[in-house]
Amino acid sequence: MKVTLANHTKTILKPLEEIASDFNLEITELHNQPVSEVLNTGTPSLVIINWIDGMNSEICSAIRKIKNMKSRPYILLIGTKDTANDLSEGVASGADDYITIPFTKDELKLKFTVLKKHIDLSSSLIKTKKKLIKFAKEDPGTSVLNRRALLDEMLSEMGRASRSGDFASSIMINMHNYDDLLNNFGTKIFDAFLGEFASRLKKSIRPYDKIGRFETSRFIIFLPRARNEDAGKVAERIIKNLQSKKFRYKENYIEPCVSIGISELDPDDVENKGNPEDQQMNDLVLESFIRRSEFATTTACEKGDDKIEIYTF
């Protein structure tokens, strides 16, 4: 457990060091530094503040307002019985608990046993929340964005494109022999193949591009700051990555047949005034943007397998 200790004295540091091995404590001491310096010590699980004259409860609220910290640290105040009222104000302002001097080693161990349970529970809840958010946004079969999350990301990126005046592009990849492959190989084998298929798509794009499963057999890639020509190069890279190594299961080869459609978004088409009407208009702009890619995909499919088509007005 990482611990940041502020305004400490030997009276406080010594008993902490005595129980350090029991709770696997990694103690970082702040010497004549503001308590906000906890930022420079990493993200501690526990912040211990020795309450001294001149301190006020704003210290606790200031720590809670720090946005750079990865998680919310547990704040434990240490003071004397004479400062009990100040300690109570500190708890009201953001601290989690306090302990008064003098205390025995057993009392300190009991306090740490309780706060460790609290920290472990909070950490577990944070991890669970992150997993739930991930599952809510992720397509379970391919680990790319699901349809709803994809559309939300595209709307958000469209807003950025409008504010910066940058064009954006959409690539739709349609696997038009999807049903045949599923029927021929079965769900278990096909799911494994689909995960690899999506992985190759992700390897073909930039880290900040957005990729999601739009429909059962269709994927969309949103490319910020990209024109049709840039999207065409990405599409060619996708075809190359799909063809470079055949998808194989035991003695059988799985050969997806894809068609790719590309469309371009003019930033002037996007409304960014923040009005409710603008949101509705941007939903229509997004739908049109996607339909153009879809139309281009259909045209590419008519020309044969692994073809690329750019939508033109």
N, C-alpha and C positions, 0 to 999 in steps of 0.2 A: 504494500500500500504506500503510495507516494504522499508524503506529508510536508507541507510548507509551514514553517514555524516563524512567527513574527513577534518582535519585541520580547524575545525570550530572555530568561535569566538562568543561572545555574540551577536554581531551585526547581525550575520547570524542565530544563533540558535533561538533567540527570535521571529523574524517574522515567522520562520517555525513552531514554537510551536503555534503561533496565528492562523495559518490556518490549523493546524493538524486535527482538528475535521471536517473541511469542506471537506477534502480529505481522511479522515480515515488513517492518516499517523502513522506508527509505526517507530519511529526514533531510530536508533542505532548509538551512537557516538563512533568514534575511537579516543582514547587519546594517542598521541605520538606513534602511530602504523603506519607501512607502509600501503599504500592504498591496497596492496594485501591482507591485513587482512580481506577484505570483505568476503573471503572464510569462515572465522570463524564466520561470523554473519548470516549464512544461505545464501540463494540466494535472494538478494534484487531486487526489481523491479527498484529501482532508486539509483544511486550512485552520491552524491553531493560532489564535491571536491573544497575546497577553495584554489585558486591559490596563493601560497606564493613564496617568493624569493627562488631561488635555485631549483624550480621544472622545469621539462621539459616534453615535449609531450610524452616521452616514457612511462609515467605512464598510459596514456590512452590505448596505444597499449598493455601494459603488462596485463591490465585487460581483454582486448579482447582475449588474448592468454590463459587465464585460462581455462582449460578443465573440471575442476570439477564442474563448475557451471551448473545448470540445464537449465537455459535460459539466454539469453543475456540481461544484465541490461542496462537501459537508463542512460547515463552519462551526468550530468549537471555540468558545470564549473562555478565558481563564482570568479570574479576578479574585478579589478578597470579598469578605462579607460586607465591607463598607461600600463596595461598588456594586452591590446586588441590584440596585435600581437601574444603574447604567447597563448592567448585563441584560436585564429584562428588556430594556429599550433596544439593545443590540439584537436580541432574539426577534423582537417585533419588526425590526428593520431588515431581517434577512438571515441572521445566524440561526443555526439549528438547535444549539444547546449550549450550556455553560457549566463550568465546575469551579468551585471556589477553593482557594488555598486557605489552610493546609489540607492536603488529602493524602491518604495512605496509598501504597502501591496497589493494594487489593482494590481500593475504590477506583483507582485509575484504570486498572485492568477491566473492572466491571463496566466502566464507562465506555472503554474501547470495544468491549464485546458487543455492547448494544449498538454503538455507532457503526461497527463493521457490518452487522446484520443489515442496518439501514442502507449503507453504501452498496453492499452486495445486491440487495433487493432493487435499489435504484438502477444499478448497472444492468441487472437482468431485464428490468422493464424497458430500459433504453434500447437494448439489443432486440427485444421482442418487438418494440415499436418500429425499429428500422426494418426488421424482417417483414412486418405487416405492410409497411409502406412499399417495400420492394415487391412483395407478392401482389399488391394492389395495382402496381404499374407494369408488371412483367408478364409476358406471355409464357406460360409454364412449359410449353413444348420447345421453345427456342431461346429463351432467356433474353429476348429483345423486348422493346416496349409493346404493350398491348394496344389495341385500337384507340381506346379512350385516352390513355397516356400519350400516345403518339400525336393525336389531334391537339391535345393541350400543349404539348411541346412545340408543335408547328405554329399554333396561334401565338405563343409567346415569342418564338423566333421571328414571326412575321412582324410583330410589334417592334422588335429591335431593328429589323431590316428597314422598316418605315422611318424610324427615328434617325438612323444613320445614312439613309439613302442608298442602301446596298441592295442589289438584286439577289434573289435566291432561286434555287432550282429544286425540283422534285424528280426523283427517279422511282418508277414503279417497276417491280420485278414480278412477273407472273409465271408460275410454274404450271404450264397448261396440260401436262400429263400427270398432275398431282393424283387424281383419282385412280388412274391406271397403276401407278407405282404403289399406292396404298393397298389396292386390291391384290396386286401380285406378290407383295412382300409381307403384308400383314402389319398390324399396328406397332408391335414391339420393334421390329427392324426399321420400319419407316420412321418412327419417332427418333431413333438414334441417328438415322440419316438426316432428318430435318434439323436436328441440333447442329450437325456438322455443316449443313448447307448454310444455316444462319451465321455460323462462325466464320465461314469464308466470306460472306457478305460484309461482316463487321471488319474483317481484315483488309477489305478493299477501300475503306473510307477513312476520313480524318477523325481524330478523337472527339471533336466537337460536333460532328455531324450526328443527326438523329435517325435512328433506324427502328422500325416497328413492323409488326404483323398487322396489316390492314384488313385482310380477309383470309380465309382458310389457305388459299394458294397464292396470295399476293402480299408482297412486302413493299414498304415505301421507305425511301431514304430522303431526308430533307437536308439540303446542302446550303448553309448560310454563305453569303458572300460568294456566290457562284453563278455564272452565266451558263447558257446551254452548252457552250463549247467545253467548259470545265466539267459539267455533268457528263458530257459525252465521253470524256477521258476516263471518268470514274466508271461509267458503264462498260467501257472496253476492258478496264481492269477487272471488273466483276466477272465478265465472260471468261477472261483468261484464267482467273483463279478457280472458276468452276470447272474449266476444261483441263487445267494443268495436271490434275491428279484425279483419276476416276474414283467415284464413291464405290467402295467394295464391301461386301459382306460375305465372308467365307469364299465360295467359288462364284458368287453372283455379283454382277456389277449393276449398280443403280445409276441410271442415266437420266437426269432431269432435263426436260426441254423447257427453256425459258424464253420469254420475250421481254424486252425492256422499253419502256416509254418514258420520255423526258419532257418536262414543261418548265417554263420560266415564270418567275413572279416579279412584276414591276413594283418597287416600293411605293410608287405613287398610287397604286390601287388599294393600299391599306390605310384605314382610318386610325388615327392615333390621338384623338382629342379626349378619349376617356369617357365619352357619353355612352349610355346603354344602347342607343341606336347604332353607335359605331361597332359595338360588340356583335350585334346582329348582322351588320353589313360585313364584318370581317369573317363571320361564319360562312356567309355566302361566297365571299372571295376565296376562302379556303376550299370550299366544296368545288368551286369552279377550277381552282388550281389543281386539285386532285383529279377531277374529271378529265382535264386536258391530258394529264399523264396516262390516265386509263385509256383514253381514245388512242393515244400514241402507242400504247401497249397492244391494243387490238390490231392496229395497223401493222405493227412489227410481227405479230403472230401470223398474220395472213401472208407475210413474206417468207416465213419458214422459221426453223429453230434458231435460237441464239442470235436473233436479230435485234437491232437497236433503232428506235424511231424517235425523232425529235418533233414535238408538236409545233406547228407553225400556223399562224392565224390566216 
